[in-house]
């Protein structure tokens, strides 16, 4: 009887633990990942660990002004549809939805479980988000409110990962320069003319030829210049890409020649905002 009672208590505790894990992570992760964690909670280090992750932050261009054009019901519907679409893409790529803040999506890759090639996966996820959001904002309802394009920042590096909060409200999240860097890279899109801004940590871990450099800047809180990147436009051919890289290579050493080269490149791709910015006024 004692053994049976102990077994019953253990089974009940196990079911309760699995239920709590499913409740906490079902809206953040793919179902198969949640089940893996529920079946083996030891995979999850809630008490804190250093972990290499890739952070992806999104933002909607001109969202503040949109809030003055749309009523409460319309705004909630716009955000619901938008978040649903973006979150599905992140989860499908193996990412974890960390938070929905205002009009922004915060997502992490390679946590809570290992995700092979997570920097490359995050970049591919960002490209799919861009493709989906561009199509979505052209549909009738978002278009009626002139929903802005989505800007994305991505960075890879070490972060402190674990449960943070109070006993009644714990968040499994990440902290550190990598997280802050992704947020600042997202904001840097305004200056660079890009829609996806990839940091050097992610770029260094992606295959050669996937990304193009877009500029050099000092992120807030840092003291050194970094080079930013974005995925190459699909419709840019190899010859154009080669001339772009040649022009970018002399931006600091021969400013006039680089600007002239970017002017010529911009004539071939007049809608490329990155090239137009590099070409100068």
C-alpha positions as CSV (number, residue, x, y, z in Angstrom):
1,X,0.0,0.0,0.0
2,X,2.8,2.4,0.8
3,X,4.5,1.6,-2.5
4,X,1.3,2.1,-4.4
5,X,0.6,5.4,-2.6
6,X,4.2,6.7,-3.3
7,X,3.8,5.7,-7.0
8,X,0.5,7.5,-7.2
9,X,1.9,10.7,-5.7
10,X,4.9,10.5,-8.1
11,X,2.7,10.0,-11.1
12,X,0.5,12.9,-10.1
13,X,3.5,15.2,-9.6
14,X,4.8,14.1,-13.0
15,X,1.5,14.9,-14.7
16,X,1.3,18.3,-12.9
17,X,4.8,19.2,-14.0
18,X,4.1,18.2,-17.6
19,X,0.9,20.2,-17.5
20,X,2.7,23.3,-16.2
21,X,5.4,23.0,-18.9
22,X,2.8,22.8,-21.6
23,X,0.9,25.7,-20.2
24,X,4.0,27.9,-20.0
25,X,5.5,27.1,-23.4
26,X,2.6,26.1,-25.7
27,X,2.3,29.6,-27.1
28,X,6.0,30.2,-27.4
29,X,7.3,27.0,-29.1
30,X,6.4,24.4,-31.7
31,X,4.2,21.6,-30.2
32,X,6.9,18.9,-30.8
33,X,9.4,21.0,-28.8
34,X,7.0,21.4,-26.0
35,X,6.4,17.7,-25.9
36,X,10.2,17.0,-25.8
37,X,10.6,19.3,-22.8
38,X,7.5,17.9,-21.1
39,X,8.8,14.3,-21.5
40,X,12.3,15.3,-20.2
41,X,12.2,18.5,-18.1
42,X,15.9,18.0,-17.4
43,X,16.6,19.4,-20.9
44,X,15.4,22.8,-19.6
45,X,17.8,24.8,-17.4
46,X,15.5,27.3,-15.7
47,X,17.9,28.4,-13.0
48,X,20.2,30.2,-15.5
49,X,22.9,29.4,-18.0
50,X,25.2,31.0,-20.5
51,X,24.0,30.0,-24.0
52,X,24.7,31.1,-27.6
53,X,21.5,32.3,-29.1
54,X,20.3,34.2,-32.1
55,X,17.9,37.1,-31.3
56,X,15.3,38.4,-33.8
57,X,13.4,41.6,-33.2
58,X,10.7,43.0,-35.4
59,X,9.0,46.4,-35.6
60,X,6.3,48.0,-37.9
61,X,7.3,51.2,-39.7
62,X,5.1,54.1,-38.8
63,X,3.0,52.2,-36.3
64,X,2.7,55.2,-33.9
65,X,0.9,57.3,-36.5
66,X,-1.2,54.3,-37.5
67,X,-2.6,54.2,-33.9
68,X,-4.1,57.7,-34.5
69,X,-5.8,56.5,-37.7
70,X,-7.3,53.2,-36.5
71,X,-9.9,52.8,-33.8
72,X,-9.5,50.3,-31.0
73,X,-11.3,47.4,-32.6
74,X,-9.5,47.9,-35.9
75,X,-6.1,48.2,-34.2
76,X,-6.6,45.1,-32.2
77,X,-7.6,43.2,-35.3
78,X,-4.6,44.5,-37.2
79,X,-2.2,43.4,-34.5
80,X,-3.9,40.0,-34.0
81,X,-3.6,39.1,-37.7
82,X,-0.1,40.4,-37.9
83,X,1.2,38.6,-34.7
84,X,-0.5,35.4,-35.7
85,X,1.2,35.4,-39.1
86,X,4.7,36.4,-37.8
87,X,4.6,34.0,-34.8
88,X,3.6,31.0,-37.0
89,X,6.7,31.7,-39.2
90,X,9.0,32.0,-36.2
91,X,7.7,28.8,-34.6
92,X,7.8,26.9,-37.9
93,X,11.5,27.8,-38.2
94,X,12.2,26.4,-34.7
95,X,12.3,29.8,-32.9
96,X,10.8,30.7,-29.6
97,X,8.4,33.7,-29.2
98,X,9.7,35.6,-26.2
99,X,7.4,38.6,-26.1
100,X,4.9,40.6,-28.1
101,X,5.6,44.2,-27.1
102,X,3.4,47.0,-28.7
103,X,3.8,46.2,-32.4
104,X,7.1,44.2,-31.9
105,X,7.8,40.5,-31.9
106,X,10.8,39.4,-29.8
107,X,12.1,35.9,-30.7
108,X,15.0,33.7,-29.8
109,X,16.6,30.8,-31.7
110,X,18.7,28.0,-30.1
111,X,16.7,28.1,-26.8
112,X,15.4,26.4,-24.8
113,X,16.8,23.4,-26.9
114,X,19.7,23.2,-29.3
115,X,18.9,24.3,-32.9
116,X,21.5,23.5,-35.5
117,X,22.6,26.4,-37.7
118,X,20.4,28.8,-35.7
119,X,22.0,32.0,-37.2
120,X,21.2,30.8,-40.8
121,X,17.7,29.6,-39.7
122,X,17.0,33.1,-38.2
123,X,18.0,34.9,-41.4
124,X,15.8,32.6,-43.4
125,X,13.0,33.2,-41.0
126,X,13.5,36.9,-41.4
127,X,13.3,36.7,-45.2
128,X,10.0,34.7,-44.9
129,X,8.6,37.2,-42.5
130,X,9.5,40.0,-44.9
131,X,7.8,38.1,-47.8
132,X,4.7,37.3,-45.8
133,X,4.3,40.8,-44.2
134,X,4.7,42.5,-47.6
135,X,1.9,40.3,-49.1
136,X,-0.2,40.7,-45.9
137,X,-0.1,44.5,-45.8
138,X,-1.2,44.6,-49.5
139,X,-4.5,42.9,-48.6
140,X,-7.6,44.9,-48.2
141,X,-7.9,45.4,-44.4
142,X,-4.2,46.3,-43.6
143,X,-3.9,48.3,-46.8
144,X,-6.9,50.4,-45.8
145,X,-4.9,51.6,-42.8
146,X,-1.6,51.8,-44.7
147,X,0.1,49.3,-42.4
148,X,3.8,49.9,-42.6
149,X,6.5,47.5,-43.6
150,X,8.2,45.2,-41.1
151,X,11.8,46.0,-40.0
152,X,13.9,43.3,-38.4
153,X,17.2,43.1,-36.4
154,X,19.2,39.9,-35.9
155,X,22.3,39.2,-33.8
156,X,24.0,36.1,-32.5
157,X,26.1,35.7,-29.4
158,X,26.2,34.6,-25.8
159,X,23.4,35.5,-23.5
160,X,22.2,34.6,-20.0
161,X,19.1,32.4,-20.3
162,X,16.7,31.4,-17.6
163,X,13.6,32.0,-15.5
164,X,13.3,35.6,-14.4
165,X,10.5,37.3,-12.4
166,X,8.5,36.7,-9.3
167,X,7.0,33.4,-8.2
168,X,3.6,34.2,-9.6
169,X,5.0,35.4,-12.9
170,X,8.2,33.9,-14.2
171,X,9.5,34.5,-17.7
172,X,11.9,32.1,-19.5
173,X,13.9,34.7,-21.4
174,X,17.4,35.9,-22.3
175,X,19.5,38.9,-21.3
176,X,22.8,40.5,-22.5
177,X,24.5,42.4,-25.3
178,X,23.2,40.0,-28.0
179,X,19.6,40.8,-27.1
180,X,20.2,44.6,-26.8
181,X,22.2,44.5,-30.1
182,X,19.3,42.9,-32.0
183,X,17.0,45.7,-30.8
184,X,19.4,48.4,-31.8
185,X,20.1,46.8,-35.2
186,X,16.3,46.7,-35.9
187,X,16.3,50.5,-35.2
188,X,19.3,51.0,-37.4
189,X,17.3,49.9,-40.5
190,X,15.9,53.5,-40.6
191,X,19.4,54.9,-41.0
192,X,20.7,52.2,-43.4
193,X,17.7,52.0,-45.7
194,X,17.4,48.3,-45.1
195,X,14.5,46.1,-43.9
196,X,16.6,43.3,-42.3
197,X,19.7,44.4,-40.4
198,X,22.0,41.5,-39.5
199,X,24.8,42.0,-37.0
200,X,28.4,40.8,-37.4
201,X,27.9,37.9,-34.9
202,X,25.2,36.4,-37.1
203,X,27.0,37.2,-40.4
204,X,30.1,35.5,-39.2
205,X,28.2,32.2,-38.7
206,X,26.3,32.3,-42.0
207,X,27.5,30.8,-45.4
208,X,29.6,33.2,-47.6
209,X,27.5,34.9,-50.3
210,X,24.3,34.9,-48.3
211,X,24.5,38.5,-47.0
212,X,25.7,41.9,-48.3
213,X,27.3,44.6,-46.2
214,X,25.0,47.6,-45.8
215,X,27.0,50.1,-43.7
216,X,29.2,50.8,-40.7
217,X,27.9,52.2,-37.4
218,X,28.4,52.4,-33.7
219,X,25.5,50.9,-31.8
220,X,24.4,52.7,-28.7
221,X,26.3,51.4,-25.7
222,X,29.3,50.3,-27.8
223,X,32.5,52.1,-28.7
224,X,33.6,50.4,-31.9
225,X,32.3,50.4,-35.4
226,X,30.5,47.3,-36.6
227,X,29.6,46.3,-40.2
228,X,25.9,45.6,-40.7
229,X,24.5,43.2,-43.3
230,X,21.3,42.1,-45.0
231,X,20.3,39.2,-47.3
232,X,21.1,39.9,-51.0
233,X,18.0,41.0,-53.0
234,X,16.8,38.0,-55.0
235,X,16.8,39.9,-58.3
236,X,20.4,41.1,-58.1
237,X,22.7,39.2,-60.5
238,X,26.3,38.1,-59.8
239,X,27.9,40.9,-61.8
240,X,25.9,43.6,-60.0
241,X,26.8,42.0,-56.6
242,X,30.5,41.9,-57.5
243,X,30.5,45.6,-58.3
244,X,28.5,46.4,-55.1
245,X,31.2,44.6,-53.0
246,X,34.0,46.4,-54.9
247,X,32.3,49.8,-54.2
248,X,31.7,48.9,-50.5
249,X,35.3,47.9,-50.1
250,X,36.6,51.4,-50.8
251,X,34.0,53.4,-48.9
252,X,36.5,54.4,-46.3
253,X,39.6,54.7,-48.5
254,X,38.2,56.4,-51.7
255,X,34.9,58.0,-50.8
256,X,34.3,59.8,-54.1
257,X,35.0,56.7,-56.2
258,X,32.7,54.6,-54.0
259,X,29.9,57.1,-54.2
260,X,30.2,57.3,-58.0
261,X,30.1,53.5,-58.2
262,X,27.0,53.3,-56.0
263,X,25.3,56.0,-58.2
264,X,25.8,53.7,-61.2
265,X,24.5,50.7,-59.2
266,X,21.5,52.7,-58.1
267,X,20.6,53.5,-61.7
268,X,20.2,49.8,-62.3
269,X,18.2,49.2,-59.1
270,X,16.4,52.6,-58.3
271,X,14.2,51.0,-55.7
272,X,17.2,49.7,-53.6
273,X,17.2,52.1,-50.7
274,X,20.5,50.8,-49.3
275,X,22.3,51.6,-52.5
276,X,20.7,55.0,-52.8
277,X,21.9,55.9,-49.3
278,X,25.4,54.7,-50.0
279,X,25.4,56.8,-53.2
280,X,24.8,59.9,-51.1
281,X,22.6,63.0,-51.7
